[in-house]
Amino acid sequence: MVPHAPISNERAVDLSKQSFDSRFDECKRFWKEKLDNAAQISVPEPRINEMIHAGLLQLDMITYGMDPDGTLAPTIGIYSPIGTESSPIIQFYNSMGLPDIAAGLLMFFLEKQHDDGMIQNFGGYMVETGAALWSMGEYYRYTRDKEW
């Protein structure tokens, strides 16, 4: 109901004409649809269920790209994805029945692969190739997608 940054008077007038309840319902539908497309996991403890859902939606917000087609970037912070830190993100997408997104995340590392086969996004960081290959193996274990 209150903009997070200063806006022009014209923009404020335009926003004031919109229904907060309508926009709120639109927002809830958007995020619920994201959850509806994923695997449904239910445990007896409501807090754990909420954490699973919140975790998936958090990952959606830090996964950059046009999902599920094309390359996606599984980020953790303000820097480029790193194989070791991105692996749990990729595994969670796989676990939640979203292999298309997991494949797009893996493509980030394949597209950054050097001519000698090494996968490295940061100079001197030597563990990315192994982490990316392990994640690709896990992707295959989940999907059995030989063509990919």
C-alpha positions, -999 to 999 in steps of 0.1 A, spaced: 0 0 0 31 22 4 57 23 -24 91 12 -13 108 41 -30 98 77 -38 76 80 -69 62 108 -90 28 124 -81 14 110 -114 25 74 -105 10 79 -70 -23 89 -84 -23 59 -108 -15 36 -79 -42 50 -57 -68 41 -83 -59 4 -81 -75 -20 -56 -51 -33 -30 -73 -64 -24 -74 -72 -61 -36 -69 -65 -31 -89 -33 -53 -117 -47 -34 -115 -80 -1 -119 -61 -14 -149 -40 -26 -166 -72 8 -161 -89 28 -177 -61 2 -204 -55 5 -214 -92 42 -218 -87 37 -241 -58 9 -261 -77 34 -269 -105 58 -285 -80 57 -318 -62 33 -319 -32 51 -328 0 31 -330 32 44 -336 67 24 -335 99 41 -304 112 25 -273 95 57 -252 101 78 -277 81 53 -276 52 54 -238 52 92 -239 52 93 -263 22 69 -240 3 88 -208 13 121 -224 3 109 -232 -32 95 -197 -36 127 -182 -23 147 -202 -49 123 -190 -76 132 -154 -67 170 -160 -69 169 -181 -101 175 -157 -130 165 -164 -166 134 -173 -186 122 -205 -169 120 -233 -179 133 -228 -214 170 -218 -218 198 -212 -194 191 -202 -158 214 -188 -132 212 -204 -97 224 -175 -75 231 -174 -38 241 -138 -33 252 -109 -54 279 -128 -73 277 -153 -101 266 -189 -94 292 -212 -80 290 -250 -86 293 -260 -49 268 -234 -37 243 -239 -65 243 -277 -62 217 -278 -33 195 -254 -53 196 -277 -83 189 -308 -61 159 -291 -45 144 -283 -78 149 -319 -88 134 -331 -56 104 -309 -61 96 -324 -95 109 -295 -115 135 -311 -138 131 -285 -165 143 -258 -142 171 -280 -129 183 -286 -164 183 -249 -172 204 -243 -141 229 -270 -151 232 -253 -186 246 -223 -168 277 -243 -160 279 -261 -193 278 -227 -211 306 -214 -189 328 -245 -195 363 -238 -208 378 -254 -239 398 -278 -217 366 -290 -200 371 -271 -168 341 -253 -153 352 -222 -134 335 -189 -128 360 -174 -104 398 -174 -108 415 -198 -85 383 -216 -75 390 -252 -84 360 -272 -72 333 -261 -97 339 -288 -123 334 -316 -97 303 -299 -82 287 -293 -116 294 -329 -128 280 -343 -95 248 -322 -100 245 -335 -136 248 -370 -123 221 -363 -97 199 -348 -125 203 -381 -144 195 -401 -113 163 -382 -108 152 -381 -144 169 -409 -163 169 -384 -192 196 -399 -214 190 -375 -242 198 -345 -220 
